[in-house]
Amino acid sequence: MSKINGRFLDVNDPFPEFSVKLATGKTLSLPHGKGEGYGVILFYRGAW
């Protein structure tokens, strides 16, 4: 389970709204920017 704002997300919890800046410079607002249906969100740090 993912922990957001100090609490864990569980089955049927709504995904919290937030924005991320993409490598292209554009901003993606989630969950509204992903379209309809199911989706997978992967955050890749790039370098450790």
C-alpha distance matrix in Angstrom:
0.0 3.8 6.6 9.7 13.0 12.2 9.8 6.2 6.0 6.6 9.0 12.0 11.0 13.2 12.1 13.7 17.1 17.9 20.3 20.3 23.6 24.1 26.4 29.1 29.3 28.1 25.3 22.5 21.3 17.9 17.3 21.1 22.2 20.4 22.6 22.2 19.9 16.7 15.7 13.7 13.4 14.0 15.0 17.7 19.3 22.5 24.0 23.1
3.8 0.0 3.8 6.4 10.0 9.9 8.3 5.5 5.6 8.1 10.8 12.9 11.0 12.2 10.3 11.1 14.2 14.6 16.9 16.9 20.2 21.1 23.5 26.2 26.1 25.0 22.1 19.6 18.3 15.2 15.1 18.9 19.9 18.6 21.2 21.3 19.7 16.6 15.1 12.9 11.6 12.2 12.5 15.4 16.7 20.1 21.7 21.0
6.6 3.8 0.0 3.8 6.8 6.2 5.3 4.1 6.1 9.4 12.8 14.5 11.8 12.9 11.2 10.8 13.8 14.0 16.7 17.1 20.5 22.0 24.4 27.2 26.6 25.6 22.5 20.3 18.7 16.0 16.2 19.9 21.1 20.4 23.1 23.5 22.2 19.5 18.0 16.0 14.3 14.7 14.2 17.1 17.6 21.3 22.6 21.5
9.7 6.4 3.8 0.0 3.8 5.5 5.5 6.1 7.0 10.8 13.9 14.7 11.3 11.4 9.4 7.9 10.6 10.8 13.8 14.8 18.3 20.3 23.1 25.6 24.5 23.3 19.9 18.0 16.0 13.6 14.0 17.5 18.9 18.8 21.6 22.2 21.5 19.2 17.8 16.3 14.1 15.1 14.3 17.4 17.8 21.6 23.1 22.4
13.0 10.0 6.8 3.8 0.0 3.8 5.6 8.2 9.8 13.3 16.6 17.0 13.3 13.2 11.7 9.2 11.4 11.5 14.6 16.1 19.5 22.0 24.8 27.2 25.7 24.5 21.0 19.5 17.2 15.4 16.0 19.0 20.7 21.2 23.9 24.7 24.3 22.4 21.0 19.8 17.5 18.4 17.2 20.1 20.1 23.8 25.0 24.2
12.2 9.9 6.2 5.5 3.8 0.0 3.8 6.9 9.8 13.0 16.6 17.6 14.3 15.1 14.1 12.3 14.9 15.2 18.2 19.3 22.6 24.9 27.5 30.2 28.8 27.8 24.5 22.9 20.8 18.7 19.0 22.3 24.0 24.2 26.8 27.2 26.5 24.3 23.0 21.5 19.4 20.0 18.9 21.6 21.4 25.2 26.0 24.6
9.8 8.3 5.3 5.5 5.6 3.8 0.0 3.8 6.7 9.4 13.1 14.3 11.1 12.6 12.2 11.3 14.5 15.6 18.9 20.2 23.8 25.7 28.5 31.0 30.0 28.7 25.2 23.1 20.8 18.2 18.0 21.4 23.3 23.1 25.4 25.4 24.3 22.0 21.2 20.0 18.5 19.6 19.1 22.1 22.5 26.3 27.5 26.3
6.2 5.5 4.1 6.1 8.2 6.9 3.8 0.0 3.8 6.3 10.1 11.9 9.4 11.5 11.0 11.2 14.8 16.0 19.1 20.1 23.7 25.1 27.8 30.4 29.8 28.4 25.1 22.7 20.6 17.5 17.0 20.6 22.4 21.6 23.8 23.5 22.0 19.4 18.7 17.3 16.3 17.4 17.6 20.6 21.5 25.1 26.5 25.4
6.0 5.6 6.1 7.0 9.8 9.8 6.7 3.8 0.0 3.8 7.0 8.5 6.0 8.2 8.0 9.2 12.9 14.7 17.8 19.0 22.6 23.8 26.7 29.0 28.6 26.8 23.6 20.7 18.6 15.2 14.2 17.8 19.7 18.6 20.5 19.9 18.3 15.8 15.5 14.6 14.1 15.9 16.7 20.1 21.6 25.1 26.9 26.4
6.6 8.1 9.4 10.8 13.3 13.0 9.4 6.3 3.8 0.0 3.8 6.3 5.5 8.9 9.8 12.0 15.7 17.8 20.9 22.1 25.7 26.6 29.4 31.6 31.5 29.5 26.4 23.3 21.1 17.5 16.0 19.4 21.5 19.9 21.3 20.1 17.9 15.5 15.9 15.4 15.8 17.8 19.2 22.5 24.3 27.6 29.5 29.0
9.0 10.8 12.8 13.9 16.6 16.6 13.1 10.1 7.0 3.8 0.0 3.8 5.6 8.8 10.4 13.4 16.8 19.2 22.1 23.3 26.9 27.4 30.3 32.1 32.3 30.1 27.1 23.7 21.6 17.9 15.9 18.9 21.1 19.1 19.9 18.1 15.5 13.3 14.5 14.6 15.9 18.3 20.4 23.7 26.0 29.1 31.3 31.0
12.0 12.9 14.5 14.7 17.0 17.6 14.3 11.9 8.5 6.3 3.8 0.0 3.8 6.3 8.9 12.0 15.1 18.1 21.1 22.8 26.4 27.0 30.2 31.6 31.6 29.1 26.0 22.5 20.0 16.4 14.0 16.6 19.2 17.5 17.8 15.8 13.6 12.2 14.0 15.0 16.3 19.3 21.4 24.9 27.3 30.3 32.8 32.9
11.0 11.0 11.8 11.3 13.3 14.3 11.1 9.4 6.0 5.5 5.6 3.8 0.0 3.8 6.4 8.8 12.2 15.1 18.4 20.3 24.1 25.2 28.4 30.0 29.6 27.2 23.9 20.6 17.9 14.4 12.4 15.2 18.0 16.9 17.8 16.5 15.0 13.5 14.5 15.1 15.5 18.3 19.9 23.5 25.5 28.8 31.1 31.1
13.2 12.2 12.9 11.4 13.2 15.1 12.6 11.5 8.2 8.9 8.8 6.3 3.8 0.0 3.8 6.2 9.0 12.3 15.5 17.8 21.4 22.6 26.1 27.3 26.8 24.1 20.7 17.5 14.6 11.1 9.0 11.6 14.6 14.0 14.8 13.9 13.1 12.2 13.0 14.1 14.2 17.4 18.8 22.6 24.6 27.7 30.4 30.7
12.1 10.3 11.2 9.4 11.7 14.1 12.2 11.0 8.0 9.8 10.4 8.9 6.4 3.8 0.0 3.8 6.5 9.2 12.2 14.1 17.8 19.0 22.4 23.8 23.3 20.8 17.5 14.3 11.6 8.1 6.5 9.9 12.2 11.6 13.3 13.3 12.8 11.4 11.0 11.6 11.0 14.0 15.2 19.0 20.9 24.1 26.8 27.2
13.7 11.1 10.8 7.9 9.2 12.3 11.3 11.2 9.2 12.0 13.4 12.0 8.8 6.2 3.8 0.0 3.8 6.5 10.1 12.5 16.3 18.2 21.7 23.2 22.1 19.7 16.1 13.5 10.4 7.7 7.2 10.2 12.5 13.0 15.1 15.7 15.9 14.8 14.0 14.1 12.6 15.2 15.4 19.1 20.5 23.8 26.2 26.6
17.1 14.2 13.8 10.6 11.4 14.9 14.5 14.8 12.9 15.7 16.8 15.1 12.2 9.0 6.5 3.8 0.0 3.8 7.2 10.3 13.9 16.0 19.7 20.7 19.3 16.8 13.0 10.7 7.3 5.5 6.0 8.0 10.1 11.6 13.8 15.2 16.2 15.7 14.6 15.0 13.1 15.7 15.6 19.2 20.4 23.5 26.1 26.9
17.9 14.6 14.0 10.8 11.5 15.2 15.6 16.0 14.7 17.8 19.2 18.1 15.1 12.3 9.2 6.5 3.8 0.0 3.8 6.9 10.4 13.0 16.6 17.8 16.1 14.0 10.2 8.5 5.8 5.4 7.5 9.4 10.2 12.0 14.8 17.0 18.1 17.3 15.4 15.2 12.5 14.4 13.5 16.8 17.6 20.6 23.1 24.0
20.3 16.9 16.7 13.8 14.6 18.2 18.9 19.1 17.8 20.9 22.1 21.1 18.4 15.5 12.2 10.1 7.2 3.8 0.0 3.8 6.8 9.6 13.2 14.2 12.3 10.3 6.5 5.5 4.2 5.9 8.8 9.9 9.2 11.4 14.6 17.4 18.9 18.2 15.8 15.4 12.5 13.9 12.7 15.5 16.2 18.7 21.4 22.8
20.3 16.9 17.1 14.8 16.1 19.3 20.2 20.1 19.0 22.1 23.3 22.8 20.3 17.8 14.1 12.5 10.3 6.9 3.8 0.0 3.8 6.3 9.7 11.3 9.9 8.6 5.7 5.4 6.5 8.0 10.8 12.2 10.5 12.1 15.6 18.6 19.9 18.7 15.7 14.7 11.3 11.8 10.0 12.3 12.8 15.1 17.9 19.6
23.6 20.2 20.5 18.3 19.5 22.6 23.8 23.7 22.6 25.7 26.9 26.4 24.1 21.4 17.8 16.3 13.9 10.4 6.8 3.8 0.0 3.8 6.8 8.1 6.2 5.9 4.5 6.3 8.8 11.1 13.9 14.6 12.3 13.9 17.4 20.7 22.2 21.2 18.1 16.9 13.6 13.5 11.5 12.7 12.8 14.2 17.0 19.2
24.1 21.1 22.0 20.3 22.0 24.9 25.7 25.1 23.8 26.6 27.4 27.0 25.2 22.6 19.0 18.2 16.0 13.0 9.6 6.3 3.8 0.0 3.8 5.3 5.4 5.4 5.8 6.9 10.4 12.2 14.7 15.3 12.3 13.2 16.6 20.0 21.4 20.2 16.9 15.7 12.7 12.2 10.7 11.3 12.1 12.7 16.0 18.7
26.4 23.5 24.4 23.1 24.8 27.5 28.5 27.8 26.7 29.4 30.3 30.2 28.4 26.1 22.4 21.7 19.7 16.6 13.2 9.7 6.8 3.8 0.0 3.8 5.4 7.4 9.2 10.6 14.2 15.9 18.3 19.0 15.8 16.3 19.6 23.0 24.2 22.9 19.4 17.8 14.9 13.6 11.9 11.2 11.6 11.1 14.2 17.4
29.1 26.2 27.2 25.6 27.2 30.2 31.0 30.4 29.0 31.6 32.1 31.6 30.0 27.3 23.8 23.2 20.7 17.8 14.2 11.3 8.1 5.3 3.8 0.0 3.8 5.5 8.6 10.5 14.3 16.5 18.9 18.8 15.3 16.2 19.0 22.6 24.3 23.6 20.4 19.4 16.9 16.3 15.0 14.7 15.4 14.8 17.8 21.1
29.3 26.1 26.6 24.5 25.7 28.8 30.0 29.8 28.6 31.5 32.3 31.6 29.6 26.8 23.3 22.1 19.3 16.1 12.3 9.9 6.2 5.4 5.4 3.8 0.0 3.8 6.7 9.7 13.0 15.8 18.5 18.2 15.1 16.8 19.7 23.4 25.4 24.8 21.7 20.8 18.0 17.6 15.9 16.0 16.1 16.1 18.8 21.7
28.1 25.0 25.6 23.3 24.5 27.8 28.7 28.4 26.8 29.5 30.1 29.1 27.2 24.1 20.8 19.7 16.8 14.0 10.3 8.6 5.9 5.4 7.4 5.5 3.8 0.0 3.8 6.7 10.0 13.0 15.5 14.8 11.7 13.7 16.4 20.1 22.3 22.1 19.3 19.0 16.5 16.9 15.8 16.7 17.4 17.9 21.0 23.8
25.3 22.1 22.5 19.9 21.0 24.5 25.2 25.1 23.6 26.4 27.1 26.0 23.9 20.7 17.5 16.1 13.0 10.2 6.5 5.7 4.5 5.8 9.2 8.6 6.7 3.8 0.0 3.8 6.5 9.7 12.4 12.0 9.4 11.8 14.7 18.3 20.5 20.2 17.5 17.3 14.6 15.5 14.4 16.1 16.9 18.2 21.2 23.5
22.5 19.6 20.3 18.0 19.5 22.9 23.1 22.7 20.7 23.3 23.7 22.5 20.6 17.5 14.3 13.5 10.7 8.5 5.5 5.4 6.3 6.9 10.6 10.5 9.7 6.7 3.8 0.0 3.8 6.4 8.9 8.7 6.0 8.2 11.3 14.7 16.7 16.4 13.9 14.0 11.6 13.2 12.8 15.2 16.7 18.3 21.6 23.8
21.3 18.3 18.7 16.0 17.2 20.8 20.8 20.6 18.6 21.1 21.6 20.0 17.9 14.6 11.6 10.4 7.3 5.8 4.2 6.5 8.8 10.4 14.2 14.3 13.0 10.0 6.5 3.8 0.0 3.8 6.3 6.1 5.1 8.0 10.7 13.7 15.8 15.6 13.7 14.3 12.1 14.4 14.2 17.1 18.6 20.8 23.9 25.7
17.9 15.2 16.0 13.6 15.4 18.7 18.2 17.5 15.2 17.5 17.9 16.4 14.4 11.1 8.1 7.7 5.5 5.4 5.9 8.0 11.1 12.2 15.9 16.5 15.8 13.0 9.7 6.4 3.8 0.0 2.9 5.0 5.3 6.6 9.5 11.7 13.1 12.6 10.8 11.5 9.6 12.5 13.0 16.4 18.3 20.8 23.9 25.3
17.3 15.1 16.2 14.0 16.0 19.0 18.0 17.0 14.2 16.0 15.9 14.0 12.4 9.0 6.5 7.2 6.0 7.5 8.8 10.8 13.9 14.7 18.3 18.9 18.5 15.5 12.4 8.9 6.3 2.9 0.0 3.8 5.7 6.0 8.0 9.5 10.7 10.4 9.5 10.9 9.9 13.3 14.5 18.0 20.3 22.8 26.0 27.3
21.1 18.9 19.9 17.5 19.0 22.3 21.4 20.6 17.8 19.4 18.9 16.6 15.2 11.6 9.9 10.2 8.0 9.4 9.9 12.2 14.6 15.3 19.0 18.8 18.2 14.8 12.0 8.7 6.1 5.0 3.8 0.0 3.8 5.7 6.5 8.5 11.0 11.9 11.4 13.5 12.9 16.2 17.3 20.6 22.8 25.0 28.4 30.0
22.2 19.9 21.1 18.9 20.7 24.0 23.3 22.4 19.7 21.5 21.1 19.2 18.0 14.6 12.2 12.5 10.1 10.2 9.2 10.5 12.3 12.3 15.8 15.3 15.1 11.7 9.4 6.0 5.1 5.3 5.7 3.8 0.0 3.8 5.8 9.1 11.7 12.3 11.0 12.7 11.8 14.7 15.7 18.6 20.9 22.7 26.2 28.2
20.4 18.6 20.4 18.8 21.2 24.2 23.1 21.6 18.6 19.9 19.1 17.5 16.9 14.0 11.6 13.0 11.6 12.0 11.4 12.1 13.9 13.2 16.3 16.2 16.8 13.7 11.8 8.2 8.0 6.6 6.0 5.7 3.8 0.0 3.8 6.8 8.7 8.9 7.4 9.5 9.5 12.7 14.6 17.5 20.3 22.0 25.5 27.5
22.6 21.2 23.1 21.6 23.9 26.8 25.4 23.8 20.5 21.3 19.9 17.8 17.8 14.8 13.3 15.1 13.8 14.8 14.6 15.6 17.4 16.6 19.6 19.0 19.7 16.4 14.7 11.3 10.7 9.5 8.0 6.5 5.8 3.8 0.0 3.8 6.8 8.7 8.7 11.7 12.6 16.0 18.2 21.0 24.0 25.5 29.2 31.2
22.2 21.3 23.5 22.2 24.7 27.2 25.4 23.5 19.9 20.1 18.1 15.8 16.5 13.9 13.3 15.7 15.2 17.0 17.4 18.6 20.7 20.0 23.0 22.6 23.4 20.1 18.3 14.7 13.7 11.7 9.5 8.5 9.1 6.8 3.8 0.0 3.8 6.9 8.5 12.2 13.9 17.5 20.1 23.1 26.2 28.0 31.5 33.4
19.9 19.7 22.2 21.5 24.3 26.5 24.3 22.0 18.3 17.9 15.5 13.6 15.0 13.1 12.8 15.9 16.2 18.1 18.9 19.9 22.2 21.4 24.2 24.3 25.4 22.3 20.5 16.7 15.8 13.1 10.7 11.0 11.7 8.7 6.8 3.8 0.0 3.8 6.7 10.5 13.0 16.5 19.6 22.6 25.9 27.7 31.2 32.8
16.7 16.6 19.5 19.2 22.4 24.3 22.0 19.4 15.8 15.5 13.3 12.2 13.5 12.2 11.4 14.8 15.7 17.3 18.2 18.7 21.2 20.2 22.9 23.6 24.8 22.1 20.2 16.4 15.6 12.6 10.4 11.9 12.3 8.9 8.7 6.9 3.8 0.0 3.8 7.2 10.1 13.5 16.8 19.8 23.2 25.0 28.4 29.7
15.7 15.1 18.0 17.8 21.0 23.0 21.2 18.7 15.5 15.9 14.5 14.0 14.5 13.0 11.0 14.0 14.6 15.4 15.8 15.7 18.1 16.9 19.4 20.4 21.7 19.3 17.5 13.9 13.7 10.8 9.5 11.4 11.0 7.4 8.7 8.5 6.7 3.8 0.0 3.8 6.6 9.9 13.2 16.1 19.5 21.3 24.7 26.2
13.7 12.9 16.0 16.3 19.8 21.5 20.0 17.3 14.6 15.4 14.6 15.0 15.1 14.1 11.6 14.1 15.0 15.2 15.4 14.7 16.9 15.7 17.8 19.4 20.8 19.0 17.3 14.0 14.3 11.5 10.9 13.5 12.7 9.5 11.7 12.2 10.5 7.2 3.8 0.0 3.8 6.5 10.0 12.8 16.2 18.1 21.3 22.7
13.4 11.6 14.3 14.1 17.5 19.4 18.5 16.3 14.1 15.8 15.9 16.3 15.5 14.2 11.0 12.6 13.1 12.5 12.5 11.3 13.6 12.7 14.9 16.9 18.0 16.5 14.6 11.6 12.1 9.6 9.9 12.9 11.8 9.5 12.6 13.9 13.0 10.1 6.6 3.8 0.0 3.8 6.7 9.9 13.1 15.2 18.5 19.8
14.0 12.2 14.7 15.1 18.4 20.0 19.6 17.4 15.9 17.8 18.3 19.3 18.3 17.4 14.0 15.2 15.7 14.4 13.9 11.8 13.5 12.2 13.6 16.3 17.6 16.9 15.5 13.2 14.4 12.5 13.3 16.2 14.7 12.7 16.0 17.5 16.5 13.5 9.9 6.5 3.8 0.0 3.8 6.3 9.8 11.8 14.9 16.3
15.0 12.5 14.2 14.3 17.2 18.9 19.1 17.6 16.7 19.2 20.4 21.4 19.9 18.8 15.2 15.4 15.6 13.5 12.7 10.0 11.5 10.7 11.9 15.0 15.9 15.8 14.4 12.8 14.2 13.0 14.5 17.3 15.7 14.6 18.2 20.1 19.6 16.8 13.2 10.0 6.7 3.8 0.0 3.8 6.4 9.1 12.0 13.3
17.7 15.4 17.1 17.4 20.1 21.6 22.1 20.6 20.1 22.5 23.7 24.9 23.5 22.6 19.0 19.1 19.2 16.8 15.5 12.3 12.7 11.3 11.2 14.7 16.0 16.7 16.1 15.2 17.1 16.4 18.0 20.6 18.6 17.5 21.0 23.1 22.6 19.8 16.1 12.8 9.9 6.3 3.8 0.0 3.8 5.5 8.6 10.3
19.3 16.7 17.6 17.8 20.1 21.4 22.5 21.5 21.6 24.3 26.0 27.3 25.5 24.6 20.9 20.5 20.4 17.6 16.2 12.8 12.8 12.1 11.6 15.4 16.1 17.4 16.9 16.7 18.6 18.3 20.3 22.8 20.9 20.3 24.0 26.2 25.9 23.2 19.5 16.2 13.1 9.8 6.4 3.8 0.0 3.8 5.8 7.3
22.5 20.1 21.3 21.6 23.8 25.2 26.3 25.1 25.1 27.6 29.1 30.3 28.8 27.7 24.1 23.8 23.5 20.6 18.7 15.1 14.2 12.7 11.1 14.8 16.1 17.9 18.2 18.3 20.8 20.8 22.8 25.0 22.7 22.0 25.5 28.0 27.7 25.0 21.3 18.1 15.2 11.8 9.1 5.5 3.8 0.0 3.8 7.0
24.0 21.7 22.6 23.1 25.0 26.0 27.5 26.5 26.9 29.5 31.3 32.8 31.1 30.4 26.8 26.2 26.1 23.1 21.4 17.9 17.0 16.0 14.2 17.8 18.8 21.0 21.2 21.6 23.9 23.9 26.0 28.4 26.2 25.5 29.2 31.5 31.2 28.4 24.7 21.3 18.5 14.9 12.0 8.6 5.8 3.8 0.0 3.8
23.1 21.0 21.5 22.4 24.2 24.6 26.3 25.4 26.4 29.0 31.0 32.9 31.1 30.7 27.2 26.6 26.9 24.0 22.8 19.6 19.2 18.7 17.4 21.1 21.7 23.8 23.5 23.8 25.7 25.3 27.3 30.0 28.2 27.5 31.2 33.4 32.8 29.7 26.2 22.7 19.8 16.3 13.3 10.3 7.3 7.0 3.8 0.0
